[in-house]
Amino acid sequence: MSESPLDFAAFVHVIVGDIPAGRVMTYGDVAAELGSLGARAVGRILATSDGTGPWWRVIGSDGRPPAGHEVEALEHYEREGTPLRWVGDRGEPDAYRIDLAQARHRFS
C-alpha cells in the first residue's frame, strides 16, 4: 500500500524535527531518509508549512540556506553553532554557506 501525500508531508516534518541543533540535512537527504527521490517535494512541503519547525536545518546541496530566508536562518545558525563558510562580505545575505562536511546529519 502506498502512502498518501499527507503522510509524506507528516513524515518530512518528523524527520526535520529530529535534526539536532547545529546540524543540517539537505532536501535530498530528507527525501532519501524517507525512501524517496523527492527533494523538491520536501522543499515544497517546508515552504508551505507554518514555519514552527526547524526549517533552517534543511538546506540546498550546495550549502545554501533556504532561499529568501538567509538573514533569519543565519540568526539560527549562529545561535546553534552550525559550522559556516563565508564566501563574501558578512553584510550580504548570501555571503555564507553551511559547511556540509562538518554539519551534515545522518540518521543511519
N, CA and C of each residue as an Amber inpcrd file, in Angstrom:
protein
   324
   0.8510000  -1.1660000   0.0000000   0.0000000   0.0000000   0.0000000
   0.8990000   1.2320000   0.0000000   0.5960000   2.2130000  -0.8580000
   1.4100000   3.4180000  -0.9140000   0.8790000   4.4510000   0.0680000
   1.7780000   5.3530000   0.4580000   1.3590000   6.3770000   1.4090000
   0.8010000   7.5800000   0.6760000  -0.0860000   8.2910000   1.3060000
  -0.6870000   9.4750000   0.7000000   0.2780000  10.6500000   0.8160000
   0.0680000  11.7010000   0.0100000   0.9150000  12.8940000   0.1230000
   0.8910000  13.5020000   1.5150000  -0.2490000  13.3870000   2.2010000
  -0.3200000  13.9200000   3.5610000   0.5920000  13.1430000   4.4920000
   0.6710000  11.8330000   4.3060000   1.5700000  11.0210000   5.1150000
   3.0130000  11.4230000   4.8540000   3.3720000  11.6190000   3.5850000
   4.7340000  12.0150000   3.2390000   5.0650000  13.3400000   3.9120000
   4.1620000  14.3060000   3.8590000   4.3900000  15.6070000   4.4830000
   4.5820000  15.4580000   5.9930000   3.7740000  14.6280000   6.6120000
   3.9070000  14.4110000   8.0540000   5.2640000  13.7980000   8.3830000
   5.6920000  12.8390000   7.5760000   6.9930000  12.2110000   7.8060000
   8.1310000  13.2010000   7.6010000   8.0010000  14.0860000   6.6120000
   9.0210000  15.1260000   6.4030000   9.1590000  15.9560000   7.6730000
   8.0440000  16.3670000   8.2370000   8.0880000  17.1900000   9.4470000
   8.6890000  16.4340000  10.6350000   8.4440000  15.1410000  10.7230000
   9.0510000  14.3430000  11.7990000  10.5640000  14.3040000  11.6290000
  11.0340000  14.0200000  10.4150000  12.4820000  13.9640000  10.1600000
  13.1170000  15.3090000  10.4720000  12.5500000  16.3920000   9.9460000
  13.1150000  17.7230000  10.1560000  13.1390000  18.0610000  11.6420000
  12.1000000  17.7130000  12.3450000  12.0460000  17.9770000  13.7800000
  13.0720000  17.2080000  14.5830000  13.5750000  16.1100000  14.0380000
  14.5670000  15.2860000  14.7270000  16.0090000  15.6410000  14.3750000
  16.2330000  16.6050000  13.4920000  17.6020000  17.0380000  13.1800000
  18.1200000  17.8250000  14.3800000  19.2560000  17.4260000  14.9460000
  19.7590000  18.1200000  16.1420000  20.1900000  19.5630000  15.8530000
  20.1410000  20.3890000  16.8710000  20.6120000  21.7670000  16.7610000
  22.0770000  21.7720000  16.3090000  22.3980000  22.7040000  15.4180000
  23.7660000  22.8180000  14.9120000  24.0830000  21.8760000  13.7710000
  23.1200000  21.0720000  13.3750000  23.3070000  20.1120000  12.2890000
  22.2910000  20.4220000  11.1970000  22.5420000  19.9220000   9.9880000
  21.6330000  20.1540000   8.8570000  21.5240000  18.8950000   8.0120000
  20.4840000  18.8760000   7.1980000  20.3310000  17.8640000   6.1540000
  19.9370000  18.6210000   4.9000000  20.2640000  18.0710000   3.7440000
  19.8010000  18.6730000   2.5050000  18.3770000  18.1920000   2.2370000
  17.7190000  18.8750000   1.3100000  16.3750000  18.4410000   0.9170000
  16.4370000  16.9950000   0.4260000  17.4750000  16.6740000  -0.3360000
  17.6510000  15.3130000  -0.8370000  17.9080000  14.3090000   0.2690000
  18.6590000  14.7120000   1.3070000  18.9020000  13.8280000   2.4540000
  17.5860000  13.4570000   3.1360000  16.7260000  14.4620000   3.3270000
  15.4370000  14.2120000   3.9830000  14.6020000  13.2650000   3.1270000
  14.5530000  13.5250000   1.8310000  13.7920000  12.6470000   0.9320000
  14.3410000  11.2230000   0.9800000  15.6630000  11.0870000   0.9140000
  16.2900000   9.7590000   0.9240000  15.9960000   9.0210000   2.2290000
  15.9690000   9.7400000   3.3180000  15.6560000   9.1290000   4.6140000
  14.2660000   8.4880000   4.5890000  13.3960000   9.0410000   3.7380000
  12.0320000   8.5220000   3.6080000  11.8860000   7.5760000   2.4200000
  13.0170000   7.1970000   1.8170000  12.9680000   6.2650000   0.6950000
  12.4570000   6.8930000  -0.5830000  12.6600000   8.1880000  -0.7290000
  12.1250000   8.9180000  -1.8720000  13.2380000   9.6790000  -2.5820000
  12.9810000  10.0290000  -3.8280000  13.8730000  10.9090000  -4.5770000
  13.2940000  12.3200000  -4.6490000  12.2820000  12.5950000  -3.8540000
  11.5150000  13.8320000  -3.9350000  12.0950000  15.0040000  -3.1710000
  13.3160000  15.4150000  -3.4820000  13.9230000  16.5630000  -2.8030000
  13.0750000  17.8190000  -3.0030000  12.5620000  18.0130000  -4.2120000
  11.7310000  19.1960000  -4.4660000  10.4280000  19.1350000  -3.6790000
   9.8890000  17.9410000  -3.5160000   8.6700000  17.7930000  -2.7150000
   8.9470000  18.1840000  -1.2660000  10.1090000  17.8100000  -0.7580000
  10.4870000  18.1960000   0.6080000  10.5360000  19.7150000   0.7040000
  11.1640000  20.3650000  -0.2590000  11.2410000  21.8210000  -0.2660000
   9.8740000  22.4660000  -0.3220000   8.9990000  21.9190000  -1.1420000
   7.6360000  22.4510000  -1.2750000   6.8680000  22.3200000   0.0500000
   7.0290000  21.1730000   0.6910000   6.3510000  20.9400000   1.9690000
   6.8160000  21.9480000   3.0100000   8.1250000  22.1570000   3.0900000
   8.6490000  23.0960000   4.0790000   8.2650000  24.5330000   3.7410000
   8.2420000  24.8650000   2.4540000   7.8980000  26.2230000   2.0400000
   6.4470000  26.5690000   2.3410000   5.5950000  25.5680000   2.3810000
   4.1680000  25.8330000   2.6090000   3.7340000  25.4800000   4.0370000
   4.7000000  25.1630000   4.8950000   4.3390000  24.8250000   6.2790000
   4.1800000  26.1050000   7.0950000   3.7950000  25.9490000   8.3250000
   3.5390000  27.1060000   9.1850000   4.8060000  27.7110000   9.7840000
   5.9610000  27.1160000   9.5180000   7.2260000  27.6810000   9.9910000
   7.5460000  27.4330000  11.4440000   6.8100000  26.5370000  12.0890000
   7.0610000  26.2980000  13.5060000   8.2070000  25.3270000  13.7490000
   8.5120000  24.4600000  12.7960000   9.6160000  23.5180000  12.9570000
  10.9460000  24.1550000  12.5790000  12.0340000  23.4450000  12.7650000
  13.3700000  23.9780000  12.4730000  13.7030000  23.9520000  10.9750000
  12.9500000  24.7150000  10.1920000  13.0900000  24.7690000   8.7330000
  14.5010000  25.1200000   8.2950000  15.2410000  25.8890000   9.0690000
  16.5890000  26.3290000   8.7140000  17.5900000  25.1790000   8.7080000
  17.2250000  24.0550000   9.2700000  18.1320000  22.9000000   9.3100000
  18.0630000  22.0610000   8.0380000  17.2720000  22.4820000   7.0660000
  17.1900000  21.7920000   5.7650000  17.6500000  22.7900000   4.7110000
  18.6860000  22.4000000   3.9800000  19.3650000  23.3330000   3.0820000
  19.5780000  22.7140000   1.7060000  20.0550000  23.5360000   0.7890000
  20.4010000  23.0500000  -0.5390000  21.6600000  22.2120000  -0.5160000
  21.8430000  21.3940000  -1.5250000  23.0160000  20.5120000  -1.5920000
  24.3130000  21.2960000  -1.7930000  24.2050000  22.5660000  -2.1450000
  25.3960000  23.4110000  -2.3010000  25.7280000  24.1570000  -1.0060000
  25.0130000  23.8700000   0.0720000  25.2740000  24.5030000   1.3590000
  24.5470000  25.8120000   1.5660000  23.7110000  26.2070000   0.6020000
  22.9690000  27.4620000   0.7360000  21.7860000  27.2770000   1.6810000
  21.5230000  28.3000000   2.4790000  20.3330000  28.2560000   3.3340000
  19.0690000  28.4010000   2.4920000  17.9040000  28.2040000   3.0880000
  16.6590000  28.3400000   2.3300000  16.5580000  29.7190000   1.6530000
  16.2760000  29.7070000   0.3790000  16.2240000  30.9330000  -0.4200000
  15.2100000  31.9210000   0.1450000  15.6290000  33.1590000   0.2410000
  14.7650000  34.2050000   0.7500000  14.7400000  34.3100000   2.2620000
  15.4030000  33.3830000   2.9440000  15.3930000  33.3630000   4.4070000
  16.8130000  33.3710000   4.9690000  17.7740000  33.8360000   4.1730000
  19.1780000  33.7760000   4.5600000  19.4730000  34.5300000   5.8580000
  18.9040000  35.7130000   6.0060000  19.1830000  36.5330000   7.1870000
  18.5950000  35.8880000   8.4400000  17.3340000  35.4930000   8.3780000
  16.6950000  34.8620000   9.5270000  17.3720000  33.5250000   9.8660000
  17.7220000  32.7520000   8.8420000  18.3820000  31.4650000   9.0820000
  19.7410000  31.6630000   9.7450000  20.4720000  32.6980000   9.3290000
  21.7930000  32.9590000   9.9040000  21.7100000  33.1510000  11.4140000
  20.6710000  33.8210000  11.8730000  20.4900000  34.0010000  13.3160000
  20.3860000  32.6470000  14.0150000  19.6460000  31.7130000  13.4180000
  19.5140000  30.3670000  13.9900000  20.8540000  29.6410000  13.9590000
  21.5520000  29.7050000  12.8160000  22.8370000  29.0060000  12.6910000
  23.8460000  29.5090000  13.7220000  23.9120000  30.8130000  13.8790000
  24.8710000  31.3660000  14.8340000  24.5070000  30.9830000  16.2600000
  23.2250000  31.0200000  16.5950000  22.7850000  30.6430000  17.9420000
  23.0770000  29.1690000  18.2300000  22.9070000  28.3040000  17.2080000
  23.0950000  26.8610000  17.4000000  24.5430000  26.4160000  17.1980000
  25.3960000  27.3040000  16.7150000  26.7880000  26.9250000  16.4720000
  26.9750000  26.0650000  15.2330000  26.1240000  26.2380000  14.2410000
  26.2270000  25.4870000  12.9890000  27.4800000  25.9370000  12.2420000
  28.3340000  25.0070000  11.8040000  29.5470000  25.3850000  11.0700000
  29.2180000  26.0810000   9.7450000  29.8070000  27.2590000   9.5430000
  29.5700000  28.0610000   8.3530000  30.8700000  28.3290000   7.6120000
  30.7390000  28.6330000   6.3210000  31.8520000  29.0990000   5.4850000
  31.4300000  30.4420000   4.9150000  32.2820000  31.4170000   5.0000000
  31.9790000  32.7360000   4.4400000  32.5370000  32.8150000   3.0380000
  31.6880000  33.2250000   2.1090000  32.0790000  33.2900000   0.6910000
  31.9420000  34.7130000   0.1480000  31.6690000  35.6540000   1.0130000
  31.5030000  37.0520000   0.6090000  31.5230000  37.9450000   1.8240000
  31.0920000  39.1780000   1.6420000  31.0430000  40.1450000   2.7280000
  29.9450000  39.7740000   3.7130000  30.2520000  39.7890000   4.9830000
  29.2970000  39.3640000   6.0080000  28.0170000  40.1860000   6.0260000
  28.0000000  41.3540000   5.4510000  26.7950000  42.1550000   5.4100000
  25.8150000  41.7340000   4.3240000  26.2580000  40.8870000   3.4120000
  25.4050000  40.4250000   2.3120000  24.6330000  39.1810000   2.7440000
  23.3440000  39.1010000   2.4230000  22.5500000  37.9470000   2.8760000
  23.0240000  36.6090000   2.3240000  23.6030000  36.6060000   1.1360000
  24.0240000  35.3490000   0.5060000  25.5370000  35.1310000   0.6330000
  26.1290000  35.6760000   1.6910000  27.5820000  35.6520000   1.8360000
  28.1120000  34.4110000   2.5490000  27.2410000  33.4860000   2.8950000
  27.7040000  32.3150000   3.6340000  27.0800000  31.0380000   3.0810000
  27.7180000  29.9320000   3.4260000  27.2060000  28.5990000   3.1480000
  27.3690000  27.7910000   4.4340000  26.5580000  26.7810000   4.5810000
  26.7280000  25.8590000   5.6990000  27.8080000  24.8740000   5.2960000
  28.7200000  24.5950000   6.2090000  29.8040000  23.6570000   5.9380000
  29.2450000  22.2330000   6.0790000  28.8330000  21.6720000   4.9420000
  28.1960000  20.3470000   4.9600000  29.1230000  19.2560000   5.4750000
  30.4170000  19.3790000   5.2140000  31.3490000  18.3470000   5.6800000
  31.3100000  18.2170000   7.1970000  31.0700000  19.3110000   7.8880000
  31.0350000  19.2870000   9.3500000  29.6240000  19.2040000   9.9220000
  28.6500000  19.8030000   9.2340000  27.3220000  19.9700000   9.8200000
  26.2880000  18.9320000   9.3780000  26.5870000  18.1550000   8.3500000
  25.5730000  17.2320000   7.8110000  25.2060000  16.1620000   8.8260000
  23.9170000  15.9710000   9.0120000  23.4020000  14.9660000   9.9360000
  22.8990000  13.7630000   9.1500000  23.1710000  12.5910000   9.6680000
  22.6580000  11.3530000   9.0920000  22.0430000  10.5400000  10.2280000
  20.8840000   9.9950000   9.9580000  20.2190000   9.1710000  10.9660000
  20.7530000   7.7480000  10.9800000  21.1860000   7.2720000   9.8270000
  21.6280000   5.8780000   9.7940000  23.1130000   5.7670000   9.6450000
